Amino acid sequence: MKTNGKLQLFPILRITLFFALGIMTSDRCMELAASWMWIAAAFCSLCISVLLFRHAVWQTFFIFVSSFFAGGSMLSVRLFTQDCGFNAGNTCYRAVVASAPVARGKVVRCDILVTSMPRPIKLKANILRDADACSLRVGDGIVASSVIEKPRNYAGATFDYARYLVHHGYSGQTFIYKTGWQRAHADIGKLSFIDRARLIALKYRARLLLRYRQLGLDGDVLAVVSAMTLGAKEDMSQELREHYSAAGASHILALSGLHIGIIYAILSCLFVWHRFRASGHLLVLSAVWVYVFVTGMPPSAIRSAVMVTIYALAVISSRERMSLNALSAAALIMLAVCPSDLFDLGFQMSFMAVFFILVFYGRIYNNVPVGWRSNAFTRRLWQMTAVSVAAQAGVAPLVMLCFGRISIYFLLANFIVVPIATVVLYGAMLLFVVPFVPVVQHFAVGVLSFVVSFMNTAVERLSALPGGDISDISIQPVQVWMIYALVFAVYGLLRIVRKVVIFGRHSGC
């Protein structure tokens, strides 16, 4: 197929970019344009694109315009449904606990889904701490009376907490006193299918976390294993989080493409054979989505599972296994389901990391002597290095923007934590796949305790090395865009110079 540029080889990428641009514009213009305006504009531009079927260039233009307005309309509608008017005084309501309660100081923090209003809404709740509050679990029902406020920022805070809550689906926040609530039957009839499924998943995850404790895992080992395998970070201390952040290894603690990819690779080796390739991949995909469900359906795991699903379908259909089109399709699906995900840091880092790997990995990998790539050990070592450098380049500007720091020893950290992550996932699978063989379970617990303790110690020492990270970085979002623009400008310039040099050599011959 003849195209007038390489960008035309990635049509889904262009549509996704316009869709995302519409979401960002809608977020900034919430008070200037109503939802019906966005919907009408999307419908009109789509109709115009259909009528212009004889004019390819103009039709393409209006397809992009309709994508822009479609993204804006989806976010506008979502924010409109979240926006609720609350009474000035106390409001009586029934709710269901929707996240694992975490005790912090004098309060217990959790998410609650209010089911007694015309439509269910999600609130960020702080319950004054006592024995009853500490005993709350996911799925428990309560009857409460408290003041519900729209999301607001704390006095003197630099972080826009209100905007964060709105983008994560919260309609408000509330503080509940000891005498302001009591347990009640959990009424989930009004909840959506996804919310009900997530509650069931979180209950099951709580049972698996209890099983970890029963098998003898505790302390920081339990915290890291729970985070890496089930996405539960409630037991992680701030000090441990800081060590992983300073060492540039925080990504290992969140269920992401690395974890889902390892599980997919393990299952593919066991169940995918050449003769039954399609059925094997479908079986593996089913297992991956079951795992996502068991972990409580965190957004990061869902994103990774969508990517793996598109990858597997591409393999089954004998298409390119992973490309910018596949990545763009995953992003478009996620944003169509939940447009607010665009403002989630995990979403941004996941897709920027994979995007940079797809664009730069091959260039980095090929810039070593052929002899390095002919040896199995050095080839694997350089592959991991190339992936780590490309991914770090993709997320570094976002890390500097949100955390004000960047790790210097991220390569050393990845050489330690990535292989150990594979061992941890293997060991966790053994714990639950063979519950009827206590000897194997005790062996798996021993291995997990040893490797995770080693990893925690190594990460702590890396974070303590002099010059381990550059902190107190302060940049603005516009500077992040400028950094990405500079990276691609330099990349394009180097490609032009390389072509000129190669052309000159051939001309000289």
Secondary structure in CASP SS format (residue, H / E / C, confidence):
PFRMAT SS
TARGET T0000
AUTHOR 0000-0000-0000
METHOD secondary structure of the structure
MODEL  1
M C 1.00
K C 1.00
T C 1.00
N C 1.00
G C 1.00
K H 1.00
L H 1.00
Q H 1.00
L H 1.00
F C 1.00
P H 1.00
I H 1.00
L H 1.00
R H 1.00
I H 1.00
T H 1.00
L H 1.00
F H 1.00
F H 1.00
A H 1.00
L H 1.00
G H 1.00
I H 1.00
M H 1.00
T H 1.00
S H 1.00
D H 1.00
R H 1.00
C C 1.00
M C 1.00
E C 1.00
L C 1.00
A C 1.00
A C 1.00
S H 1.00
W H 1.00
M H 1.00
W H 1.00
I H 1.00
A H 1.00
A H 1.00
A H 1.00
F H 1.00
C H 1.00
S H 1.00
L H 1.00
C H 1.00
I H 1.00
S H 1.00
V H 1.00
L H 1.00
L C 1.00
F C 1.00
R C 1.00
H C 1.00
A H 1.00
V H 1.00
W H 1.00
Q H 1.00
T H 1.00
F H 1.00
F H 1.00
I H 1.00
F H 1.00
V H 1.00
S H 1.00
S H 1.00
F H 1.00
F H 1.00
A H 1.00
G H 1.00
G H 1.00
S H 1.00
M H 1.00
L H 1.00
S H 1.00
V H 1.00
R H 1.00
L H 1.00
F H 1.00
T H 1.00
Q H 1.00
D C 1.00
C C 1.00
G C 1.00
F C 1.00
N C 1.00
A C 1.00
G C 1.00
N C 1.00
T E 1.00
C E 1.00
Y E 1.00
R E 1.00
A E 1.00
V E 1.00
V E 1.00
A C 1.00
S C 1.00
A C 1.00
P C 1.00
V E 1.00
A E 1.00
R E 1.00
G C 1.00
K C 1.00
V E 1.00
V E 1.00
R E 1.00
C E 1.00
D E 1.00
I E 1.00
L E 1.00
V E 1.00
T C 1.00
S C 1.00
M C 1.00
P C 1.00
R C 1.00
P C 1.00
I E 1.00
K E 1.00
L E 1.00
K E 1.00
A E 1.00
N E 1.00
I E 1.00
L E 1.00
R C 1.00
D C 1.00
A H 1.00
D H 1.00
A H 1.00
C H 1.00
S C 1.00
L C 1.00
R C 1.00
V C 1.00
G C 1.00
D C 1.00
G E 1.00
I E 1.00
V E 1.00
A E 1.00
S E 1.00
S E 1.00
V E 1.00
I E 1.00
E E 1.00
K C 1.00
P C 1.00
R C 1.00
N C 1.00
Y C 1.00
A C 1.00
G C 1.00
A C 1.00
T C 1.00
F C 1.00
D C 1.00
Y H 1.00
A H 1.00
R H 1.00
Y H 1.00
L H 1.00
V H 1.00
H H 1.00
H C 1.00
G C 1.00
Y E 1.00
S E 1.00
G E 1.00
Q E 1.00
T E 1.00
F E 1.00
I E 1.00
Y C 1.00
K H 1.00
T H 1.00
G H 1.00
W E 1.00
Q E 1.00
R E 1.00
A E 1.00
H C 1.00
A C 1.00
D C 1.00
I C 1.00
G C 1.00
K C 1.00
L C 1.00
S C 1.00
F H 1.00
I H 1.00
D H 1.00
R H 1.00
A H 1.00
R H 1.00
L H 1.00
I H 1.00
A H 1.00
L H 1.00
K H 1.00
Y H 1.00
R H 1.00
A H 1.00
R H 1.00
L H 1.00
L H 1.00
L H 1.00
R H 1.00
Y H 1.00
R H 1.00
Q H 1.00
L C 1.00
G C 1.00
L C 1.00
D C 1.00
G H 1.00
D H 1.00
V H 1.00
L H 1.00
A H 1.00
V H 1.00
V H 1.00
S H 1.00
A H 1.00
M H 1.00
T H 1.00
L H 1.00
G C 1.00
A C 1.00
K C 1.00
E C 1.00
D C 1.00
M C 1.00
S C 1.00
Q H 1.00
E H 1.00
L H 1.00
R H 1.00
E H 1.00
H H 1.00
Y H 1.00
S H 1.00
A H 1.00
A H 1.00
G C 1.00
A C 1.00
S H 1.00
H H 1.00
I H 1.00
L H 1.00
A C 1.00
L C 1.00
S C 1.00
G H 1.00
L H 1.00
H H 1.00
I H 1.00
G H 1.00
I H 1.00
I H 1.00
Y H 1.00
A H 1.00
I H 1.00
L H 1.00
S H 1.00
C H 1.00
L H 1.00
F H 1.00
V C 1.00
W C 1.00
H C 1.00
R C 1.00
F C 1.00
R H 1.00
A H 1.00
S H 1.00
G H 1.00
H H 1.00
L H 1.00
L H 1.00
V H 1.00
L H 1.00
S H 1.00
A H 1.00
V H 1.00
W H 1.00
V H 1.00
Y H 1.00
V H 1.00
F H 1.00
V H 1.00
T C 1.00
G C 1.00
M C 1.00
P C 1.00
P H 1.00
S H 1.00
A H 1.00
I H 1.00
R H 1.00
S H 1.00
A H 1.00
V H 1.00
M H 1.00
V H 1.00
T H 1.00
I H 1.00
Y H 1.00
A H 1.00
L H 1.00
A H 1.00
V H 1.00
I H 1.00
S C 1.00
S C 1.00
R C 1.00
E C 1.00
R C 1.00
M C 1.00
S C 1.00
L H 1.00
N H 1.00
A H 1.00
L H 1.00
S H 1.00
A H 1.00
A H 1.00
A H 1.00
L H 1.00
I H 1.00
M H 1.00
L H 1.00
A H 1.00
V H 1.00
C C 1.00
P H 1.00
S H 1.00
D H 1.00
L H 1.00
F H 1.00
D C 1.00
L H 1.00
G H 1.00
F H 1.00
Q H 1.00
M H 1.00
S H 1.00
F H 1.00
M H 1.00
A H 1.00
V H 1.00
F H 1.00
F H 1.00
I H 1.00
L H 1.00
V H 1.00
F H 1.00
Y H 1.00
G H 1.00
R H 1.00
I H 1.00
Y H 1.00
N C 1.00
N C 1.00
V C 1.00
P C 1.00
V H 1.00
G H 1.00
W H 1.00
R H 1.00
S H 1.00
N C 1.00
A H 1.00
F H 1.00
T H 1.00
R H 1.00
R H 1.00
L H 1.00
W H 1.00
Q H 1.00
M H 1.00
T H 1.00
A H 1.00
V H 1.00
S H 1.00
V H 1.00
A H 1.00
A H 1.00
Q H 1.00
A H 1.00
G H 1.00
V H 1.00
A H 1.00
P H 1.00
L H 1.00
V H 1.00
M H 1.00
L H 1.00
C H 1.00
F H 1.00
G C 1.00
R C 1.00
I E 1.00
S E 1.00
I C 1.00
Y C 1.00
F H 1.00
L H 1.00
L H 1.00
A H 1.00
N H 1.00
F H 1.00
I H 1.00
V H 1.00
V H 1.00
P H 1.00
I H 1.00
A H 1.00
T H 1.00
V H 1.00
V H 1.00
L H 1.00
Y H 1.00
G H 1.00
A H 1.00
M H 1.00
L H 1.00
L H 1.00
F H 1.00
V H 1.00
V C 1.00
P C 1.00
F C 1.00
V C 1.00
P H 1.00
V H 1.00
V H 1.00
Q H 1.00
H H 1.00
F H 1.00
A H 1.00
V H 1.00
G H 1.00
V H 1.00
L H 1.00
S H 1.00
F H 1.00
V H 1.00
V H 1.00
S H 1.00
F H 1.00
M H 1.00
N H 1.00
T H 1.00
A H 1.00
V H 1.00
E H 1.00
R H 1.00
L H 1.00
S H 1.00
A H 1.00
L C 1.00
P C 1.00
G C 1.00
G C 1.00
D E 1.00
I E 1.00
S C 1.00
D C 1.00
I C 1.00
S C 1.00
I C 1.00
Q C 1.00
P H 1.00
V H 1.00
Q H 1.00
V H 1.00
W H 1.00
M H 1.00
I H 1.00
Y H 1.00
A H 1.00
L H 1.00
V H 1.00
F H 1.00
A H 1.00
V H 1.00
Y H 1.00
G H 1.00
L H 1.00
L H 1.00
R H 1.00
I H 1.00
V H 1.00
R H 1.00
K H 1.00
V H 1.00
V H 1.00
I H 1.00
F H 1.00
G H 1.00
R H 1.00
H H 1.00
S H 1.00
G H 1.00
C C 1.00
END
